[in-house]
Amino acid sequence: MIEIYICDDEDVIRENIEQIIANRIIIEDYDMRIKCSVGVPADLIAHLEESNQRRNLYFLDVELNCQDYDGFLLGKKIRSLDPHGTIVYITSYKDLAYKTFQYHVEAFDYIVKGEEKQMQASVAKCLSSFARRVESENGEEGQFYTVRTGDIIRHIPLAEINFFETSSKPHFIVLHGDHQRIEFLGSLQDIEVELGDQFIRTHRSYLIAVDKIESIDLKHNQVMVGGEACLVSKKEKSRLLARINRS
């Protein structure tokens, strides 16, 4: 059973999120339960440290009124305790991708505070996506790529990785996923060997997931993967086409 943790210092928002989640669990018969719903980050951390279960689902307010933790620092602390956990941020702002990248916190989704029906729809969609992700992971045991950034170790489902590319920083790689972008120390050659034929090298700077390819533009030597354009070198073009035709 998936355990859900909620932390928001606005009582009305927290209780609303809690009620929406509880209702969706009943309606959809999700194998989940709310483990803890608190307004103080230290209380959530204490509950988590007392529990033996990991790979939990966390709903965290970004703008926590706390001296020691905002939502991102709390997310970073959770990552150290539960590397497989899934974090959803509750926020008044729509675009937080840069912040989550800066703090090395993989965010699964964002719930924007606002009109109640909109929040209900956002939470319902989030829980549905998460349930599908769990089902996929259970059906593909061990299908993860492990990334280390500093002291944080994360295990990203292969099904959520679109492509890898070389960073502008020497010896660094950027992982582009469905829900996050992560920069880490590594080499495309090593990743290519490790992941095998689920990924294909299209350029010296790109290693892409074969089943995530959306279109190939032979004229401009580009391939669209996860809504982003990746380069295709002349050297790798024929190998890419052969691989696609074989799929």
Residue, then its C-alpha position, 0 to 999 in steps of 0.5 A: m500500500i502506498e502511504i501519502y504524506i501532506c505538508d502545508d501550513e495553510d490549514v484550509i488548503r491542507e484540509n482541502i487537499e486531504q479531503i480530495i485525496a481521501n475521496r479519490i482513494i475511495i472512488e477509484d479504490y486506490d491501494m493508498r492511504i493518508k499516513c500523515s497530514v501536518g502543517v510543520p515540516a519537522d512533524l512530517i520528517a518525524h513521522l517518516e523517520e519512524s516509518n519503515q515504509r519508503r516509496n511514498l507519495y508526498f504533497l508539499d507546500v512550496e511556500l512553507n512559513c518555516q525558518d528551517y524548511d521551505g518546500f524545496l529544502l523539505g523535498k531535499k530532506i525527503r529525498s535523503l530519507d526516501p530516494h524512491g519517493t514521489i513528490v508533488y508540490i502545492t504552489s501559487y506559482k505555475d512554473l517551478a521547473y527551474k527551482t526543482f532543477q536547482y535543488h536537485v528535487e524530482a517533482f512528479d507534478y504541481i498542484v496550483k492553489g486556486e478554485e476548488k474544482q480546478m484543484q480537485a481535477s489537478v489532484a485527481k489527475c495526479l493520483s491517476s498518473f501516479a497509480r499508472r506509474v506504480e502499476s507500470e513499475n510493478g510490471e517492469e521490476g528493476q527497470f530503473y536508471t540510477v542517478r547520483t547528484g551530490d549526496i542524493i541517489r535517485h532511481i528513475p523508471l526507464a519508461e519515464i526517460n526520453f533522452f540523455e544529452t551532453s551538458s555544456k559542463p564538461h563530463f556532465i550529462v542531462l537526463h530529460g524525463d517526463h517529469q524532470r530534468i537532471e544533470f549529473l556526472g557521467s558519459l553517454q558511452d557508459i550509459e549506452v552500454e548499460l541501457g542496451d537497445q532500448f536507447i539509441r545513439t543518434h549523435r555524439s551528444y544524444l542518446i534517445a529512448v527508441d519507443k519515445i521517438e515521435s517523428i524524424d525530420l531527415k531534411h533537418n537531421q532532427v528527431m522529436v522525442g518527448g516534445e523536444a528536438c534532438l540532433v541526428s548525425k549523418k553517420e547515425k541516420s541509417r542506423l536510426l532508420a534501420r532500428i525504427n523499421r525493425s521496431 
